Amino acid sequence: MQLTAVFKKFPEGYAAFVEELPGANTQGRTLKEARKNLAEAVQLVLEANRQLAEESLAGEEVIREPLALPAS
């Protein structure tokens, strides 16, 4: 699976987001900083989503397994 990072230039720097992952957005003064911040934002969104799912399913009988996505 491949995610798409989008960077938009502003006078103050760059805004950045991931098309496929709502909530993964950030900014940076430079493109390099925006890229670094976006990678961190993606990690934080995924961790937060996992924690929310675990909390909402606490005490429930569920099956968890890795999901392999086919190459596109």
Number of C-alpha atoms within 10 A of each C-alpha: 7 8 10 10 16 14 20 12 14 10 6 10 15 20 20 21 24 19 13 11 14 10 14 21 22 21 22 19 14 14 17 11 14 22 21 14 19 24 16 14 19 20 13 14 16 14 12 12 12 12 12 12 11 12 10 10 11 10 8 8 7 8 5 6 6 5 6 7 8 6 6 5
